[in-house]
């Protein structure tokens, strides 16, 4: 039996994930929780124990893995990075829009290998391609009857992008403001058929002075926060599915996958090369339309038969083993072992 090995993980700048809570199925309610829970279980079978960086272990970790650059004030993390340069691996998860430090090349000096979705960085020497892993939780959700489904939903947290950083952003353009445009359009045009969910959309009226910039207003279509996103999406025919940014290749988050799992047809805007990864028959490409009026006309033209074609295409995609192996947690666990930890899988 191989000697037990230890891996240290910085799971992002979210403090809630520390103390190994990122691997706890009861405490981690994040959208991709199953990715990390499966990873820990998989590595344990290989006699490898992975802990968040704040957990002391009986042996020195042989690898330190960082998901996104720590904030500058996290001095304890940066001390570990500096002291363990030869053992550090960096997974560049967030785009520049969210974490500008991810792309500051002087910081890359402290990492032996870097994995990124951002193609211009990939050289297969120090920088390697990675697909952002997805959770398969909810993948077997059964489609609901077309006539029972409500029309259109948007589920997002009302997040403010870091506007000073956007001025420096070389990776496409932000879509936070575009979500607000879509909400205002559908709230005006179809207030009884459009539903808004997520955290932070019920701001009080005193924010009216800034609502045009930041979306601080109280929307009449706002229905509250969400406990089970997949279950909620399954009750709708269509979902506004905009990434945080567009104009880049490969930036594909869980948003479109959550729609697929719920058998809800996504209206997608994000990765420029989305059709390289997702068949066009599975989603509605927002770039096809001149404006929201044209989109709404198209959505209203979709009858039950046309809608069923989308759902059948989604079902076919989610039953494709090659697709599953490319994107979901089991493949990521294997990839983590073989590529990131550089251990042959037996």
Buried (B, 14 or more C-beta within 10 A) or exposed (E): EEEEBBBBBBBBBEEEBBBBBBBBEEBBEBBBBBBBBBBBEBBEEBEBBBBBBEBEEEEEBBBBBBBBBBEEEBEEBBEBBEEBEEBBBBBBBBBBBBBBBBBEEEBBEBBBBBBBBBEEBBEEEEBBEBBBBBBBBBBEBEBBEBEEBEBBBBBBEBBEBBEEBBEEBEBBEBBBEBBBBBBBBBBEEBEEBBBBBBEBBBBEEEEEEEBEEBBBBEBEBBBEEBEEBBEBBBBBBBBBBBBBBBBBBBBBBBBBBBBBBBBBBBBBBBBBEBEEBBBEEBBBBBEEBEEBEEBBEEBEEBEEEEBEEBBBBBBEBBEEEEBBEBBBBBBBBBBBBEBBBEBEEE
